Amino acid sequence: MNSLVSLKTQEGNLDVIYEIKPYEFVSDSNIRESTLFAQKIRNIDFTLIQKNISLDEVESQIEKYTSNADSIDYILAVSSGILSGLIDILFVGDFSLDRGTQWGKDRVDNFVLSVAKMKGYEGDKLDGAVRFLEKKYPIPADSATNIFGGGATHHLKDFSHHPTPLGLMFSLLTQFTGKVYGTNSVGAFIVEDVPSTELIGDNIFSKISIGFINWLFHMVSDMAGSSSSITYGKYGTGLPGPFVSLLKELSSLPIFSHEENCRGFAYWVSKLFNGTLLAKRDENNRIIPDSVIKFDLRAEIGVSYELGRQAVPVIINECLVRLCYFVRRLIREIKLIDPSSINDIIKNTNWDRTLPFKNRTITRMITISSATFFVIDVADAGIRAAIKSGGDPVAFAGGLLLRLNFVESGRFLFAITDEICSEINEYKTRNRQITLLNDIISLHEAKYFYLCAGEWSLLRDAAVAVNELENYAFYQISNAYKTINEIHLASDTIAENIISETSNQEEIQEIMNILKY
């Protein structure tokens, strides 16, 4: 420790050194306060690291939710929508349930015939194939045909005749319970005993075999209608498709009315299946026989065919927009890296910035192109429907619906929904960014406060130490002067004693020199 004051006297062989050293003062409270400030600052630094990581993630999300589309992107999107709309007008045309149903019927007839041949049928007639499969793979529910309203309706009302997972479940239930499940004439759910138990299995294996394998191939035989209707060239009653089966099963729930003469949900499902709902009517509101279209499995397959036709221009529009996005971004990337070979392009291109997926820019372009396509489609459908309807509102509405591209309408609705969700996500993400920035600013302010508090604490401690040092130094200097005075007095006393007790002047002078007297 360094001395504040050092006094040294040397005379002959005698050295006298007097030092004043500072008092080292450390307060326990000051140590605790300094440690607390340091801990607070460390905690703030750790929190700042976490907040900055979260901020980086949020800012990357903002980029994802932010559209960077420019005027060229919008022009390309509109052009793609116009081109796709023209393709739809010129090559797709009306939505035709007649054409779709015929297409579905042809596919079902060929499928039934091929399955029958695969299982051993040697003929080439459809009615023979149906009879072959019905005979080889019977199911117990056919004995309950009269319970479910006869041959024209039992495929719809008997749930085990539904070619769906629920239909399979009810087929297996019949095997294990000996009962059939379906609806009565007013659409209410009923459970009845199987009239004939000949096809109820004797053991688990046979029950599952009949309930699953027989059911599966029996469904194939019923797809094309009964063998007698096919023989006479009639369309026949086929199976309800998955959509109508689901509607029928839902209509049997207690939440729907099943009163007599009540035209409830179940009533309209039955009319849809038997074809009277979609049939055309004459001026007296009577059904035109040739216009009856039974909405069974064949019709549902036909609807999928028609929707597939409508999907072609929609897919073209989608591909064109994404291709335009990709090509523009790829050209931009190539200009940035200035490659000398194709390998440079492959290695150095940031492909993430070129992919036309999962970013707001491509979402905006798809929305613009879909909107353009939709407007052209609606305008074309409205003009054609107005011309054909002759001013009849009902005919106009029907013509408009048949001319609309339902796939594009759904795609446009999805694009609008995606755009709204992206806007909401961007708003939420930016709010999150603002919150994080405010938190970071507040943490920096808190850190600055603790740093200032620590500096002020050090200054306060220094002021206290200086004050105490001054007091201590004054006390020590006072003691030093007092001691020096006492030494002088003692020297005088010694000198007097020496003079009184010796007469040798040389010795006296030598002692006096030592004492500096």
C-alpha positions as CSV (number, residue, x, y, z in Angstrom):
1,M,0.0,0.0,0.0
2,N,1.5,3.4,-1.0
3,S,2.2,6.0,1.7
4,L,0.4,9.4,1.8
5,V,3.2,11.1,3.8
6,S,6.8,9.8,4.4
7,L,9.2,11.6,6.8
8,K,12.8,10.5,7.0
9,T,15.7,11.9,9.0
10,Q,19.3,10.7,8.8
11,E,22.1,11.8,11.1
12,G,25.2,9.8,11.3
13,N,24.3,6.1,11.8
14,L,20.8,6.9,13.0
15,D,17.8,6.9,10.6
16,V,14.3,7.9,11.6
17,I,11.4,7.1,9.1
18,Y,7.8,8.1,9.8
19,E,5.0,7.2,7.3
20,I,1.3,7.9,7.0
21,K,-0.6,5.2,5.0
22,P,-4.3,5.4,3.8
23,Y,-7.0,3.4,5.6
24,E,-8.6,0.8,3.2
25,F,-12.4,1.1,3.6
26,V,-14.8,-1.4,1.9
27,S,-18.4,-1.5,2.9
28,D,-20.4,-4.7,2.8
29,S,-23.5,-2.8,1.6
30,N,-21.5,-1.4,-1.3
31,I,-20.3,-4.9,-2.3
32,R,-23.9,-6.1,-2.3
33,E,-25.1,-3.2,-4.3
34,S,-22.4,-3.5,-6.9
35,T,-23.1,-7.3,-7.3
36,L,-26.8,-6.6,-7.7
37,F,-26.2,-4.1,-10.5
38,A,-23.9,-6.5,-12.3
39,Q,-26.4,-9.4,-12.0
40,K,-29.2,-7.1,-13.3
41,I,-27.0,-6.1,-16.3
42,R,-26.2,-9.8,-17.1
43,N,-29.9,-10.7,-16.9
44,I,-30.7,-7.8,-19.3
45,D,-28.0,-8.9,-21.7
46,F,-29.3,-12.5,-21.8
47,T,-32.9,-11.2,-22.4
48,L,-31.6,-9.0,-25.2
49,I,-30.1,-11.9,-26.9
50,Q,-33.4,-13.8,-26.8
51,K,-35.4,-10.8,-28.0
52,N,-33.0,-10.2,-30.9
53,I,-33.3,-13.9,-32.0
54,S,-37.1,-13.6,-31.9
55,L,-36.9,-10.3,-33.8
56,D,-34.8,-12.0,-36.5
57,E,-37.5,-14.7,-36.8
58,V,-40.3,-12.2,-37.0
59,E,-38.6,-10.1,-39.6
60,S,-38.1,-13.2,-41.8
61,Q,-41.8,-13.9,-41.4
62,I,-42.6,-10.4,-42.4
63,E,-40.7,-10.9,-45.6
64,K,-42.8,-14.0,-46.2
65,Y,-46.0,-12.1,-45.7
66,T,-45.0,-9.0,-47.7
67,S,-45.8,-8.8,-51.3
68,N,-43.0,-7.5,-53.5
69,A,-45.0,-7.7,-56.8
70,D,-44.3,-4.9,-59.2
71,S,-46.2,-3.7,-62.3
72,I,-44.7,-6.3,-64.5
73,D,-45.8,-9.1,-62.2
74,Y,-49.4,-7.7,-62.2
75,I,-49.4,-7.4,-66.0
76,L,-48.2,-11.1,-66.3
77,A,-50.9,-12.2,-63.8
78,V,-53.7,-10.4,-65.7
79,S,-52.4,-11.7,-69.0
80,S,-52.4,-15.3,-67.7
81,G,-56.0,-14.8,-66.3
82,I,-57.2,-13.5,-69.7
83,L,-55.6,-16.4,-71.6
84,S,-57.0,-19.0,-69.3
85,G,-60.4,-17.4,-69.5
86,L,-60.3,-17.6,-73.3
87,I,-59.3,-21.3,-73.1
88,D,-62.3,-21.9,-70.8
89,I,-64.7,-20.1,-73.1
90,L,-63.4,-21.7,-76.4
91,F,-62.7,-25.3,-75.3
92,V,-64.5,-26.1,-72.1
93,G,-67.9,-24.7,-72.5
94,D,-71.0,-25.6,-70.5
95,F,-71.1,-27.9,-67.5
96,S,-73.1,-30.8,-68.9
97,L,-74.5,-33.3,-66.4
98,D,-75.8,-35.4,-69.3
99,R,-72.4,-35.6,-70.9
100,G,-70.8,-36.3,-67.5
101,T,-73.3,-39.0,-66.6
102,Q,-72.9,-40.8,-69.9
103,W,-69.1,-40.7,-69.4
104,G,-69.5,-42.1,-65.9
105,K,-71.9,-44.8,-67.1
106,D,-69.5,-45.9,-69.7
107,R,-66.7,-46.1,-67.2
108,V,-68.8,-48.0,-64.7
109,D,-70.1,-50.5,-67.3
110,N,-66.5,-51.2,-68.4
111,F,-65.4,-51.6,-64.8
112,V,-68.1,-54.0,-63.9
113,L,-67.5,-56.1,-67.0
114,S,-63.7,-56.2,-66.4
115,V,-64.2,-57.2,-62.7
116,A,-66.7,-60.0,-63.7
117,K,-64.3,-61.4,-66.2
118,M,-61.5,-61.3,-63.6
119,K,-63.7,-63.3,-61.3
120,G,-64.5,-66.0,-63.9
121,Y,-67.2,-64.5,-66.1
122,E,-66.7,-65.7,-69.7
123,G,-69.3,-63.6,-71.6
124,D,-69.1,-60.1,-72.9
125,K,-72.6,-58.8,-72.0
126,L,-73.0,-56.3,-69.2
127,D,-76.3,-57.8,-67.9
128,G,-74.7,-61.2,-67.8
129,A,-71.7,-59.8,-65.8
130,V,-74.1,-58.2,-63.3
131,R,-76.1,-61.5,-62.9
132,F,-72.8,-63.4,-62.5
133,L,-71.5,-61.1,-59.7
134,E,-74.9,-60.9,-57.9
135,K,-75.1,-64.7,-57.9
136,K,-71.5,-65.3,-56.8
137,Y,-71.4,-62.6,-54.1
138,P,-74.9,-62.2,-52.5
139,I,-75.4,-60.2,-49.3
140,P,-78.2,-60.7,-46.7
141,A,-79.4,-57.1,-47.1
142,D,-80.9,-58.0,-50.5
143,S,-83.6,-60.0,-48.6
144,A,-84.7,-56.7,-47.0
145,T,-85.5,-55.0,-50.2
146,N,-89.2,-54.6,-49.4
147,I,-88.3,-53.2,-46.0
148,F,-86.6,-50.3,-47.7
149,G,-89.2,-49.5,-50.3
150,G,-88.5,-51.9,-53.1
151,G,-86.0,-52.1,-55.9
152,A,-86.2,-48.4,-56.8
153,T,-85.2,-47.1,-53.4
154,H,-83.5,-49.8,-51.3
155,H,-80.0,-49.0,-52.6
156,L,-80.4,-45.5,-51.1
157,K,-82.4,-46.3,-47.9
158,D,-80.4,-49.4,-47.0
159,F,-77.1,-48.1,-45.5
160,S,-75.3,-51.4,-46.2
161,H,-75.8,-50.6,-50.0
162,H,-73.7,-47.4,-49.6
163,P,-70.3,-47.8,-51.3
164,T,-68.5,-46.0,-48.4
165,P,-66.7,-46.9,-45.2
166,L,-70.0,-46.5,-43.3
167,G,-71.7,-48.9,-45.8
168,L,-69.0,-51.5,-45.0
169,M,-69.4,-50.9,-41.3
170,F,-73.2,-51.5,-41.6
171,S,-72.6,-54.6,-43.7
172,L,-70.4,-56.1,-40.9
173,L,-72.9,-55.0,-38.3
174,T,-75.5,-57.0,-40.1
175,Q,-73.3,-60.1,-39.9
176,F,-72.8,-59.7,-36.1
177,T,-76.3,-58.5,-35.1
178,G,-78.6,-60.1,-37.7
179,K,-80.2,-56.8,-38.4
180,V,-80.3,-54.3,-41.2
181,Y,-79.9,-50.5,-40.9
182,G,-81.4,-47.7,-42.9
183,T,-84.3,-45.3,-43.2
184,N,-88.0,-45.7,-43.6
185,S,-90.3,-43.9,-46.1
186,V,-90.1,-40.6,-44.3
187,G,-86.3,-40.8,-43.8
188,A,-86.1,-41.8,-40.1
189,F,-83.4,-44.2,-39.0
190,I,-84.6,-47.8,-38.5
191,V,-83.2,-51.1,-37.4
192,E,-84.9,-54.3,-38.6
193,D,-84.3,-58.0,-38.4
194,V,-82.9,-59.6,-41.6
195,P,-85.7,-61.5,-43.3
196,S,-83.3,-64.3,-44.4
197,T,-80.4,-65.4,-42.2
198,E,-79.0,-67.8,-44.8
199,L,-76.1,-65.4,-45.6
200,I,-75.2,-64.7,-41.9
201,G,-71.9,-66.3,-41.2
202,D,-71.5,-69.1,-38.7
203,N,-68.2,-68.0,-37.4
204,I,-66.0,-64.8,-37.3
205,F,-64.1,-65.7,-40.4
206,S,-67.3,-66.3,-42.5
207,K,-69.0,-63.2,-41.1
208,I,-66.0,-61.1,-42.1
209,S,-65.7,-62.8,-45.4
210,I,-69.4,-62.2,-46.3
211,G,-69.5,-58.8,-44.7
212,F,-66.5,-57.5,-46.5
213,I,-65.6,-59.6,-49.6
214,N,-69.2,-60.4,-50.7
215,W,-70.2,-56.8,-49.9
216,L,-67.3,-55.4,-52.0
217,F,-68.1,-57.4,-55.1
218,H,-71.8,-57.0,-54.7
219,M,-71.3,-53.2,-54.7
220,V,-69.6,-53.7,-58.1
221,S,-72.6,-55.6,-59.4
222,D,-75.0,-52.9,-58.3
223,M,-73.1,-50.0,-59.8
224,A,-74.5,-50.4,-63.3
225,G,-78.1,-51.1,-62.2
226,S,-80.0,-54.3,-62.1
227,S,-79.4,-57.0,-64.8
228,S,-83.1,-56.8,-65.9
229,S,-83.0,-53.0,-66.5
230,I,-79.8,-53.4,-68.5
231,T,-81.4,-56.2,-70.6
232,Y,-84.2,-53.9,-71.6
233,G,-81.8,-51.0,-72.3
234,K,-82.9,-48.9,-69.3
235,Y,-80.6,-46.8,-67.2
236,G,-81.6,-48.7,-64.0
237,T,-81.1,-47.9,-60.4
238,G,-77.5,-47.9,-59.5
239,L,-75.8,-47.2,-56.2
240,P,-75.7,-43.8,-54.5
241,G,-72.3,-42.2,-54.7
242,P,-70.3,-41.1,-51.7
243,F,-71.8,-37.6,-51.7
244,V,-75.5,-38.7,-51.9
245,S,-74.7,-41.5,-49.4
246,L,-73.4,-39.0,-46.9
247,L,-76.4,-36.7,-47.4
248,K,-78.8,-39.7,-46.9
249,E,-77.0,-40.7,-43.7
250,L,-77.1,-37.2,-42.4
251,S,-80.7,-36.8,-43.2
252,S,-81.6,-39.7,-40.9
253,L,-80.3,-37.8,-37.9
254,P,-83.0,-36.7,-35.3
255,I,-82.1,-33.0,-35.9
256,F,-84.1,-33.2,-39.2
257,S,-87.9,-33.6,-39.4
258,H,-89.3,-37.0,-40.4
259,E,-93.0,-36.3,-40.3
260,E,-95.5,-37.6,-42.9
261,N,-95.9,-35.2,-45.9
262,C,-93.0,-33.2,-44.7
263,R,-90.7,-32.0,-47.5
264,G,-87.6,-32.0,-45.4
265,F,-84.0,-32.8,-46.0
266,A,-84.6,-36.5,-46.5
267,Y,-87.3,-35.7,-49.1
268,W,-84.9,-33.7,-51.3
269,V,-82.1,-36.2,-51.0
270,S,-84.5,-38.9,-52.4
271,K,-85.6,-36.6,-55.2
272,L,-81.9,-36.0,-56.1
273,F,-81.2,-39.7,-56.2
274,N,-84.3,-40.7,-58.3
275,G,-83.6,-37.9,-60.8
276,T,-86.7,-35.8,-60.3
277,L,-84.9,-32.9,-58.6
278,L,-82.7,-32.1,-61.6
279,A,-85.2,-33.0,-64.3
280,K,-86.5,-30.4,-66.7
281,R,-90.2,-29.5,-66.6
282,D,-92.6,-28.3,-69.3
283,E,-94.9,-25.3,-69.1
284,N,-97.3,-27.2,-66.9
285,N,-94.5,-28.0,-64.4
286,R,-94.6,-31.6,-65.4
287,I,-91.4,-33.6,-65.6
288,I,-90.1,-34.3,-69.1
289,P,-89.3,-38.0,-69.0
290,D,-86.2,-37.9,-71.1
291,S,-84.7,-35.2,-68.9
292,V,-84.6,-37.3,-65.7
293,I,-81.0,-37.7,-64.5
294,K,-80.5,-40.0,-61.6
295,F,-77.8,-38.7,-59.4
296,D,-76.2,-42.0,-58.5
297,L,-72.6,-43.1,-58.5
298,R,-72.4,-42.9,-62.2
299,A,-73.6,-39.3,-62.1
300,E,-71.1,-38.4,-59.4
301,I,-68.3,-39.9,-61.5
302,G,-69.6,-37.8,-64.4
303,V,-69.5,-34.7,-62.2
304,S,-65.9,-35.4,-61.4
305,Y,-65.3,-35.7,-65.2
306,E,-66.9,-32.4,-65.9
307,L,-65.0,-30.7,-63.0
308,G,-61.8,-32.3,-64.4
309,R,-62.6,-30.6,-67.8
310,Q,-63.1,-27.3,-66.0
311,A,-59.9,-27.7,-64.0
312,V,-57.8,-27.7,-67.2
313,P,-57.8,-23.9,-67.8
314,V,-57.5,-23.4,-64.0
315,I,-54.3,-25.5,-63.9
316,I,-53.0,-23.7,-67.0
317,N,-53.5,-20.4,-65.2
318,E,-51.8,-21.6,-62.1
319,C,-48.8,-23.0,-64.0
320,L,-48.4,-19.9,-66.2
321,V,-48.4,-17.5,-63.2
322,R,-45.9,-19.6,-61.3
323,L,-43.7,-20.0,-64.4
324,C,-43.6,-16.3,-65.0
325,Y,-42.7,-15.7,-61.3
326,F,-39.9,-18.3,-61.5
327,V,-38.4,-17.1,-64.8
328,R,-38.4,-13.4,-63.7
329,R,-36.7,-14.2,-60.4
330,L,-34.2,-16.6,-62.1
331,I,-33.2,-13.9,-64.6
332,R,-32.7,-11.4,-61.7
333,E,-30.5,-13.9,-59.8
334,I,-28.4,-14.6,-62.9
335,K,-27.8,-10.9,-63.4
336,L,-26.6,-10.6,-59.8
337,I,-24.1,-13.5,-59.9
338,D,-22.9,-12.7,-63.5
339,P,-22.1,-16.4,-64.2
340,S,-19.6,-17.6,-66.8
341,S,-21.1,-21.1,-67.1
342,I,-24.2,-23.2,-66.3
343,N,-22.4,-24.7,-63.3
344,D,-22.0,-21.2,-61.9
345,I,-25.7,-20.7,-62.2
346,I,-26.5,-24.0,-60.5
347,K,-24.0,-23.5,-57.7
348,N,-24.3,-19.7,-57.0
349,T,-28.0,-19.1,-57.6
350,N,-30.1,-18.5,-54.5
351,W,-32.9,-20.9,-55.5
352,D,-35.1,-20.0,-52.4
353,R,-35.7,-16.5,-54.0
354,T,-36.8,-18.1,-57.3
355,L,-39.3,-20.8,-56.1
356,P,-42.9,-19.7,-56.8
357,F,-44.3,-21.1,-53.5
358,K,-45.0,-20.0,-50.0
359,N,-44.5,-16.2,-50.4
360,R,-46.9,-13.3,-50.5
361,T,-45.8,-12.2,-53.9
362,I,-46.9,-15.3,-55.7
363,T,-50.1,-15.3,-53.6
364,R,-50.9,-11.8,-54.8
365,M,-50.2,-12.8,-58.4
366,I,-52.4,-15.9,-58.2
367,T,-55.2,-13.8,-56.7
368,I,-55.0,-11.2,-59.5
369,S,-54.9,-13.9,-62.2
370,S,-57.8,-15.8,-60.6
371,A,-59.8,-12.6,-60.3
372,T,-59.3,-11.8,-64.0
373,F,-60.2,-15.4,-65.0
374,F,-63.3,-15.2,-62.7
375,V,-64.5,-11.9,-64.1
376,I,-64.2,-13.2,-67.7
377,D,-65.9,-16.4,-66.8
378,V,-68.9,-14.7,-65.1
379,A,-69.2,-12.1,-67.9
380,D,-69.3,-14.9,-70.6
381,A,-71.8,-17.0,-68.6
382,G,-74.0,-14.0,-67.9
383,I,-74.1,-12.9,-71.6
384,R,-74.8,-16.4,-72.9
385,A,-77.5,-17.1,-70.2
386,A,-79.2,-13.7,-70.9
387,I,-79.3,-14.6,-74.6
388,K,-80.7,-18.1,-74.1
389,S,-83.1,-17.2,-71.3
390,G,-85.2,-14.7,-73.2
391,G,-85.7,-12.7,-70.1
392,D,-86.8,-15.6,-67.9
393,P,-85.1,-15.1,-64.5
394,V,-85.2,-18.9,-63.7
395,A,-83.8,-19.9,-67.0
396,F,-81.1,-17.1,-66.7
397,A,-80.0,-18.4,-63.3
398,G,-79.9,-22.0,-64.5
399,G,-77.9,-21.0,-67.6
400,L,-75.6,-18.9,-65.6
401,L,-74.8,-21.8,-63.2
402,L,-74.3,-24.3,-66.0
403,R,-71.9,-22.0,-67.8
404,L,-69.8,-21.0,-64.8
405,N,-66.5,-22.7,-64.2
406,F,-67.0,-24.1,-60.7
407,V,-63.4,-25.1,-60.3
408,E,-62.2,-21.5,-61.0
409,S,-64.9,-20.1,-58.7
410,G,-63.5,-22.3,-55.9
411,R,-59.9,-21.4,-56.8
412,F,-60.8,-17.7,-56.7
413,L,-62.5,-18.1,-53.3
414,F,-59.5,-19.9,-52.0
415,A,-57.1,-17.2,-53.4
416,I,-59.2,-14.5,-51.7
417,T,-59.2,-16.4,-48.4
418,D,-55.4,-17.0,-48.7
419,E,-54.9,-13.3,-49.4
420,I,-57.0,-12.2,-46.4
421,C,-55.2,-14.7,-44.1
422,S,-51.8,-13.4,-45.4
423,E,-52.9,-9.8,-44.6
424,I,-54.0,-10.8,-41.1
425,N,-50.7,-12.7,-40.6
426,E,-48.7,-9.7,-41.8
427,Y,-50.6,-7.4,-39.5
428,K,-50.1,-9.7,-36.5
429,T,-46.4,-10.2,-37.4
430,R,-45.8,-6.4,-37.7
431,N,-47.4,-5.9,-34.3
432,R,-45.2,-8.6,-32.9
433,Q,-42.2,-6.8,-34.4
434,I,-43.2,-3.5,-32.9
435,T,-43.7,-5.2,-29.5
436,L,-40.2,-6.8,-29.7
437,L,-38.6,-3.5,-30.7
438,N,-40.3,-1.7,-27.8
439,D,-39.1,-4.4,-25.5
440,I,-35.5,-4.1,-26.8
441,I,-35.5,-0.3,-26.4
442,S,-36.9,-0.7,-22.8
443,L,-34.2,-3.3,-22.0
444,H,-31.4,-0.9,-23.3
445,E,-32.9,1.9,-21.2
446,A,-32.9,-0.4,-18.1
447,K,-29.3,-1.4,-18.8
448,Y,-28.3,2.2,-19.2
449,F,-30.0,3.0,-15.9
450,Y,-28.1,0.2,-14.1
451,L,-24.8,1.3,-15.6
452,C,-25.4,4.9,-14.5
453,A,-26.5,3.7,-11.1
454,G,-23.3,1.7,-10.8
455,E,-21.2,4.7,-11.8
456,W,-23.0,6.9,-9.4
457,S,-22.5,4.3,-6.7
458,L,-18.8,4.3,-7.4
459,L,-18.7,8.1,-7.3
460,R,-20.5,8.1,-4.0
461,D,-18.1,5.5,-2.6
462,A,-15.2,7.5,-3.9
463,A,-16.5,10.7,-2.2
464,V,-17.0,8.8,1.1
465,A,-13.5,7.3,0.8
466,V,-11.9,10.7,0.1
467,N,-13.7,12.3,3.0
468,E,-12.6,9.5,5.4
469,L,-9.1,9.7,3.9
470,E,-8.9,13.4,4.7
471,N,-10.1,12.9,8.2
472,Y,-7.6,10.0,8.7
473,A,-4.8,12.0,7.2
474,F,-5.5,15.0,9.4
475,Y,-5.6,12.7,12.4
476,Q,-2.3,11.1,11.5
477,I,-0.5,14.3,10.7
478,S,-1.7,15.8,14.0
479,N,-0.3,12.7,15.7
480,A,3.0,13.1,13.8
481,Y,3.4,16.8,14.9
482,K,2.5,15.8,18.4
483,T,5.1,13.0,18.4
484,I,7.7,15.3,16.9
485,N,7.1,17.8,19.7
486,E,7.3,15.1,22.2
487,I,10.6,14.0,20.7
488,H,12.0,17.6,20.9
489,L,10.9,17.8,24.6
490,A,12.5,14.5,25.3
491,S,15.7,15.6,23.5
492,D,15.8,18.8,25.7
493,T,15.4,16.7,28.8
494,I,18.1,14.3,27.7
495,A,20.4,17.2,26.9
496,E,19.9,18.8,30.3
497,N,20.5,15.5,32.0
498,I,23.7,14.9,30.0
499,I,25.0,18.4,30.8
500,S,24.3,18.0,34.5
501,E,26.0,14.6,34.8
502,T,29.1,15.0,32.7
503,S,31.9,17.6,32.2
504,N,33.4,16.1,29.1
505,Q,32.6,18.8,26.5
506,E,33.5,16.5,23.5
507,E,31.0,13.9,24.6
508,I,28.3,16.5,25.2
509,Q,28.9,18.0,21.7
510,E,28.7,14.6,20.1
511,I,25.4,13.7,21.8
512,M,24.0,17.1,21.0
513,N,24.9,16.6,17.4
514,I,23.0,13.3,17.4
515,L,20.0,14.9,18.9
516,K,20.3,17.9,16.5
517,Y,20.2,20.2,19.3
